[in-house]
Amino acid sequence: MSKKCRLCGRTFNNSNYKLFGTSCFKAVCELLNIVIPKNVKEKDKENYVCSLIAKKLNKKNLTIKQKQHLTEMYITTLYIDKIQYVNLNKLKKKIEKQIDKMNFFTGILLPNKDLSMVLYSIYHLYNATETFKLNLAEIEKMNKEGKINDNIKNDKKVIQYFQYIFKVNKILNPKEYTLNYYRQYIFWETVINGGLLFNYRLAAKLLRHSLSEIGEEPKIYNVTDKKIIEDIKNDVDFIAKIDEIIAEHFKEQNFKTESIGEKETFTFENNTDFKFAIHNAEIIVEGTRNKENNWDLYIEILDRFDFTDFIFPEEYNEKYKEIDKNENKTSIQKVLSNVKNGLGYSLNNMALISVQYGVLKEYDVKITFNMDNYVKEGD
């Protein structure tokens, strides 16, 4: 009778094993650094390993099925430790908590839904991150050889190195869902930490807030970063909008722009960071004339962090070609920045997939600050 390997998911017919196919069982022994004595019979080898793990974890008084379940959970934690680019400590702690609670009287209690097939997902995620690492190394090699951005073919090749992350199945199979979720999670972690958003202070913060673990929903994000707020105050598009609003209310002593059915909106056109992060924001301005006949302003900028439209290559290159260069970047940061024309224009499209998959979450953004004693340009 064929069985499915708990590690790789393939079917196997080895009647001696319950959890793993022959090759995966060898991989597990290597992971655990276990050498099975020659006097252990073939049919007893898997149970021998499960008993060793139970002994190691001080869980000796378990049934065979309980030890098998314990083995799955323990091996999962070991693979989590080997995964790069993403912190899965929360998931690991959930599993370790179940291990701690496990005893003879809990029976063969299965883990809760989000952990139900987690070994398969984590093992494939580990392999995916190893592929990801090789792909980054290949792109770095291309960059050193001067092949990046030389032609469209190489740009497309760069994209292909990452597209496998976004080739997802329908959200039906819990194993595949967990695997694809964390593959995308790893990609966005890399983009935030060392890639295209290296010089995008606000966009990186908002993308980080959007990137949530399974089941988590981000709350409204209040921007309090002083440098970001100062940059907004000095932004040419923002100043132009403020001057336009003041011109409309110039004869008044006090005003507030918010009104039912008529909201003030604007877009950052010249700052690529703000343009990437804030698409079509609502702005509320409350102004009061002071003794110097200048304006004391209270300002709210409200936006929805989302990815509403696909961006095509020519549009992206035109919109985001002014990404700054920074000599202090690591090699990976330089590589990803240098492939911005190839990979960069796909970010928004990839984000749409991740939103649908639940990896990136949409949420409201709020920025509030004062501008005291403001003088309209030209006055």
C-alpha positions as CSV (number, residue, x, y, z in Angstrom):
1,M,0.0,0.0,0.0
2,S,1.5,3.4,-1.0
3,K,1.9,6.1,1.6
4,K,2.9,9.8,1.4
5,C,6.2,10.9,2.7
6,R,5.8,13.5,5.5
7,L,8.9,15.3,4.3
8,C,8.7,15.5,0.5
9,G,5.1,14.7,-0.1
10,R,5.8,12.0,-2.7
11,T,4.2,8.5,-2.4
12,F,6.4,5.6,-1.4
13,N,5.8,1.8,-1.0
14,N,8.4,0.8,1.6
15,S,6.4,-1.2,4.0
16,N,9.1,-0.8,6.7
17,Y,8.5,2.9,7.1
18,K,5.4,4.9,8.2
19,L,6.7,8.5,7.9
20,F,9.3,8.8,5.2
21,G,10.4,7.3,1.9
22,T,13.9,5.7,1.9
23,S,15.8,8.7,0.5
24,C,14.0,11.2,2.8
25,F,14.7,8.9,5.8
26,K,18.4,9.1,5.0
27,A,18.2,12.9,4.8
28,V,16.5,13.0,8.2
29,C,19.2,10.8,9.7
30,E,21.8,13.2,8.3
31,L,20.0,16.2,9.6
32,L,19.8,14.6,13.1
33,N,23.4,13.3,12.8
34,I,22.2,9.8,13.6
35,V,24.1,6.7,12.6
36,I,21.9,3.6,13.0
37,P,23.7,0.6,14.4
38,K,24.0,-2.4,12.0
39,N,22.1,-4.7,14.4
40,V,18.9,-2.6,14.0
41,K,16.7,-4.4,11.5
42,E,15.4,-2.5,8.5
43,K,11.8,-2.6,9.7
44,D,12.8,-1.1,13.1
45,K,15.0,1.7,11.8
46,E,12.3,4.4,11.7
47,N,11.0,3.6,15.1
48,Y,14.6,3.5,16.4
49,V,15.0,7.2,15.3
50,C,11.7,8.2,16.7
51,S,12.6,6.6,20.1
52,L,15.9,8.4,20.1
53,I,14.2,11.8,19.6
54,A,11.6,11.0,22.3
55,K,14.5,10.1,24.7
56,K,16.3,13.3,23.7
57,L,13.2,15.4,24.5
58,N,12.5,13.5,27.7
59,K,9.3,12.0,26.2
60,K,10.0,8.3,26.6
61,N,6.6,7.2,27.9
62,L,4.8,7.7,24.6
63,T,3.1,5.3,22.1
64,I,4.7,4.6,18.8
65,K,2.3,6.9,17.0
66,Q,3.0,9.7,19.5
67,K,6.7,9.3,19.0
68,Q,6.1,9.6,15.2
69,H,4.1,12.8,15.7
70,L,6.8,14.1,18.0
71,T,9.5,13.3,15.4
72,E,7.6,15.3,12.8
73,M,7.4,18.4,15.0
74,Y,11.0,18.2,16.2
75,I,12.4,17.8,12.6
76,T,10.3,20.8,11.6
77,T,12.0,23.0,14.2
78,L,15.4,21.9,12.9
79,Y,14.6,22.9,9.4
80,I,13.2,26.2,10.6
81,D,16.7,26.9,12.1
82,K,18.3,26.3,8.7
83,I,16.0,28.7,6.8
84,Q,17.6,32.0,5.8
85,Y,16.1,35.4,5.0
86,V,13.0,35.2,7.2
87,N,12.4,34.9,11.0
88,L,10.0,32.0,11.7
89,N,10.5,32.1,15.5
90,K,6.8,32.5,16.2
91,L,6.0,29.3,14.2
92,K,8.9,27.5,16.0
93,K,7.6,28.6,19.4
94,K,4.1,27.3,18.6
95,I,5.6,23.9,17.7
96,E,7.9,23.8,20.7
97,K,4.9,24.6,22.9
98,Q,3.0,21.6,21.6
99,I,6.1,19.4,22.1
100,D,6.3,20.6,25.8
101,K,2.6,19.8,26.4
102,M,2.8,16.4,24.7
103,N,2.6,13.3,27.0
104,F,1.0,9.9,27.1
105,F,-2.4,11.2,28.2
106,T,-2.7,13.7,25.3
107,G,-3.1,10.8,22.9
108,I,-2.1,11.4,19.3
109,L,-3.5,14.9,19.5
110,L,-2.9,16.6,16.1
111,P,-1.6,20.2,16.0
112,N,-3.9,23.0,15.2
113,K,-4.8,23.8,11.6
114,D,-1.9,26.2,10.8
115,L,0.6,23.5,11.9
116,S,-1.3,20.5,10.5
117,M,1.1,19.8,7.6
118,V,3.9,22.0,8.5
119,L,6.9,19.6,8.1
120,Y,6.2,19.3,4.4
121,S,5.8,23.0,4.0
122,I,8.9,23.9,6.0
123,Y,11.1,21.3,4.2
124,H,10.1,22.6,0.8
125,L,10.5,26.2,2.0
126,Y,14.1,25.3,3.1
127,N,14.8,24.0,-0.4
128,A,13.2,27.1,-1.9
129,T,15.5,29.4,0.2
130,E,18.5,27.4,-1.0
131,T,17.4,27.9,-4.6
132,F,16.8,31.6,-3.8
133,K,20.3,31.9,-2.4
134,L,21.8,30.3,-5.6
135,N,19.7,32.6,-7.8
136,L,21.0,35.7,-5.9
137,A,24.5,34.4,-6.3
138,E,24.0,33.9,-10.0
139,I,22.6,37.4,-10.4
140,E,25.6,38.8,-8.4
141,K,27.9,37.0,-10.8
142,M,26.1,38.5,-13.8
143,N,26.4,41.9,-12.2
144,K,30.1,41.5,-11.7
145,E,30.5,40.4,-15.3
146,G,28.6,43.5,-16.4
147,K,25.7,41.6,-17.9
148,I,23.0,43.2,-15.9
149,N,20.9,45.8,-17.9
150,D,22.9,45.2,-21.0
151,N,19.9,43.9,-22.9
152,I,16.3,43.0,-22.4
153,K,17.1,39.2,-22.4
154,N,19.2,39.5,-19.3
155,D,16.5,41.6,-17.6
156,K,14.0,38.9,-18.3
157,K,16.4,36.3,-17.1
158,V,16.7,38.1,-13.8
159,I,12.9,38.1,-13.4
160,Q,12.8,34.4,-14.2
161,Y,15.1,33.7,-11.2
162,F,12.3,34.9,-8.9
163,Q,9.1,34.1,-10.7
164,Y,9.0,30.6,-9.3
165,I,8.2,32.2,-5.9
166,F,4.9,33.5,-7.4
167,K,3.8,30.4,-9.3
168,V,1.1,29.5,-6.7
169,N,-1.7,27.0,-6.7
170,K,-5.2,27.7,-5.7
171,I,-5.6,28.2,-1.9
172,L,-7.0,24.7,-1.4
173,N,-4.2,22.5,-0.1
174,P,-3.0,23.6,3.4
175,K,0.5,22.2,2.7
176,E,0.9,24.2,-0.6
177,Y,-0.6,27.3,1.0
178,T,1.9,27.3,3.8
179,L,4.8,26.7,1.5
180,N,3.8,29.4,-1.0
181,Y,3.0,31.8,1.7
182,Y,6.4,31.7,3.2
183,R,8.2,31.6,-0.1
184,Q,6.6,35.0,-0.9
185,Y,7.3,36.1,2.7
186,I,11.0,35.5,2.1
187,F,11.0,37.4,-1.1
188,W,9.4,40.5,0.4
189,E,11.7,40.3,3.5
190,T,14.7,40.4,1.0
191,V,13.2,43.3,-0.9
192,I,12.7,45.3,2.3
193,N,16.0,44.4,4.0
194,G,18.5,44.6,1.2
195,G,17.0,45.3,-2.1
196,L,15.0,47.7,-4.2
197,L,13.6,49.6,-1.3
198,F,17.0,50.3,0.3
199,N,16.7,54.0,-0.3
200,Y,12.9,54.1,0.1
201,R,12.5,54.9,3.8
202,L,8.7,55.3,3.9
203,A,7.9,52.6,1.3
204,A,10.1,50.1,3.2
205,K,8.3,50.9,6.5
206,L,4.9,50.6,5.0
207,L,5.8,47.3,3.2
208,R,7.2,46.0,6.4
209,H,4.0,46.7,8.3
210,S,2.0,45.0,5.4
211,L,4.1,41.9,5.7
212,S,2.4,39.7,8.3
213,E,2.5,36.1,9.4
214,I,-0.3,33.8,8.7
215,G,-3.5,34.9,10.5
216,E,-2.2,38.4,11.5
217,E,-3.8,41.6,10.3
218,P,-2.0,44.9,10.5
219,K,-3.6,47.9,12.2
220,I,-3.7,51.4,11.0
221,Y,-0.1,52.8,10.6
222,N,0.7,56.2,12.1
223,V,3.8,57.6,10.5
224,T,5.9,59.3,13.3
225,D,9.4,59.2,11.7
226,K,10.6,62.8,12.0
227,K,12.8,62.6,9.0
228,I,10.0,61.4,6.8
229,I,7.7,64.2,8.1
230,E,10.4,66.8,7.5
231,D,10.9,65.5,4.0
232,I,7.1,65.7,3.3
233,K,7.1,69.3,4.6
234,N,9.8,70.2,2.1
235,D,8.4,68.2,-0.8
236,V,7.7,70.4,-3.8
237,D,4.4,68.7,-4.7
238,F,3.2,68.9,-1.1
239,I,4.1,72.6,-0.8
240,A,2.4,73.4,-4.1
241,K,-0.8,71.6,-2.8
242,I,-0.7,73.6,0.5
243,D,-0.2,76.9,-1.4
244,E,-3.2,76.0,-3.6
245,I,-5.4,75.3,-0.6
246,I,-4.3,78.5,1.2
247,A,-5.1,80.5,-2.0
248,E,-8.6,79.1,-1.9
249,H,-9.1,80.3,1.7
250,F,-6.9,83.4,1.7
251,K,-9.7,85.7,2.9
252,E,-10.6,83.6,5.8
253,Q,-9.3,83.6,9.4
254,N,-9.9,79.9,10.0
255,F,-10.6,77.1,7.6
256,K,-10.8,73.3,7.3
257,T,-10.7,71.6,4.0
258,E,-12.5,68.4,4.8
259,S,-16.1,68.5,3.6
260,I,-18.7,65.9,2.7
261,G,-18.3,64.8,-0.9
262,E,-15.4,67.1,-1.6
263,K,-12.1,65.8,-0.4
264,E,-8.7,67.2,-1.2
265,T,-6.4,64.6,-2.8
266,F,-2.9,64.8,-4.2
267,T,0.0,62.6,-5.4
268,F,3.8,62.9,-4.9
269,E,5.3,63.3,-8.4
270,N,8.9,64.1,-7.7
271,N,9.8,62.0,-4.7
272,T,10.1,58.4,-5.7
273,D,9.9,57.0,-2.2
274,F,6.7,58.9,-1.4
275,K,5.3,58.1,-4.8
276,F,5.9,54.4,-4.3
277,A,4.3,54.5,-0.8
278,I,1.5,57.1,-1.1
279,H,-0.5,56.8,-4.3
280,N,-3.5,59.1,-4.1
281,A,-3.7,60.5,-0.6
282,E,-6.5,62.5,1.0
283,I,-5.2,65.6,2.7
284,I,-7.1,67.5,5.4
285,V,-5.7,71.0,6.3
286,E,-6.9,73.1,9.2
287,G,-5.6,76.6,9.1
288,T,-5.6,79.6,11.5
289,R,-4.2,83.1,10.9
290,N,-1.7,84.1,13.6
291,K,-0.6,87.5,14.9
292,E,2.0,87.8,12.2
293,N,-0.8,87.3,9.6
294,N,0.8,83.9,8.7
295,W,-0.7,80.5,8.9
296,D,-0.6,77.9,11.7
297,L,-1.6,74.7,10.0
298,Y,-2.6,71.2,11.2
299,I,-2.3,68.6,8.5
300,E,-3.6,65.1,8.1
301,I,-2.5,62.9,5.2
302,L,-4.7,59.7,4.8
303,D,-4.1,56.9,2.4
304,R,-4.8,53.2,1.9
305,F,-1.6,51.1,1.5
306,D,-2.6,48.9,-1.4
307,F,-1.6,47.7,-4.8
308,T,-4.5,48.6,-7.0
309,D,-3.1,48.5,-10.5
310,F,-0.6,46.5,-12.5
311,I,2.4,48.5,-13.6
312,F,3.9,47.7,-17.0
313,P,7.6,47.8,-17.8
314,E,7.7,51.1,-19.6
315,E,5.6,52.8,-16.9
316,Y,7.8,51.5,-14.1
317,N,11.0,52.6,-15.8
318,E,9.6,56.1,-16.3
319,K,8.2,56.3,-12.8
320,Y,11.0,54.8,-10.7
321,K,14.2,55.3,-12.7
322,E,15.6,57.8,-10.1
323,I,16.4,55.2,-7.5
324,D,19.4,56.6,-5.6
325,K,22.8,54.8,-5.5
326,N,24.5,54.2,-2.2
327,E,28.2,53.1,-2.0
328,N,27.6,51.6,1.5
329,K,25.2,48.9,0.2
330,T,26.1,45.2,0.6
331,S,26.8,43.1,-2.5
332,I,23.2,41.8,-2.5
333,Q,21.8,45.3,-2.1
334,K,23.8,46.5,-5.0
335,V,22.8,43.6,-7.1
336,L,19.1,44.1,-6.5
337,S,19.4,47.8,-7.0
338,N,21.2,47.3,-10.3
339,V,18.4,45.0,-11.6
340,K,15.7,47.5,-10.8
341,N,14.8,47.8,-14.5
342,G,14.4,44.0,-14.8
343,L,12.9,43.1,-11.5
344,G,11.7,46.4,-10.2
345,Y,8.7,47.0,-12.5
346,S,7.3,43.6,-11.5
347,L,7.2,44.5,-7.8
348,N,3.7,46.0,-8.0
349,N,2.4,43.0,-10.0
350,M,4.0,40.6,-7.6
351,A,2.5,42.5,-4.7
352,L,-1.0,42.1,-6.1
353,I,-0.5,38.3,-6.1
354,S,0.8,38.4,-2.5
355,V,-2.2,40.5,-1.4
356,Q,-4.6,37.9,-2.9
357,Y,-2.6,35.2,-1.2
358,G,-2.7,37.0,2.2
359,V,1.0,37.6,2.5
360,L,0.8,41.3,2.1
361,K,-2.1,43.0,3.9
362,E,-3.8,46.3,2.9
363,Y,-4.3,48.8,5.7
364,D,-4.8,52.6,6.4
365,V,-2.0,55.0,6.7
366,K,-2.2,58.3,8.7
367,I,0.4,61.1,8.8
368,T,-0.3,64.1,11.1
369,F,1.9,67.1,11.8
370,N,1.8,70.9,12.4
371,M,3.3,73.7,10.2
372,D,3.3,76.8,12.3
373,N,3.8,80.3,11.0
374,Y,3.6,79.1,7.4
375,V,4.0,81.7,4.6
376,K,2.6,80.9,1.2
377,E,5.2,81.0,-1.5
378,G,5.1,84.3,-3.3
379,D,3.5,86.2,-0.4
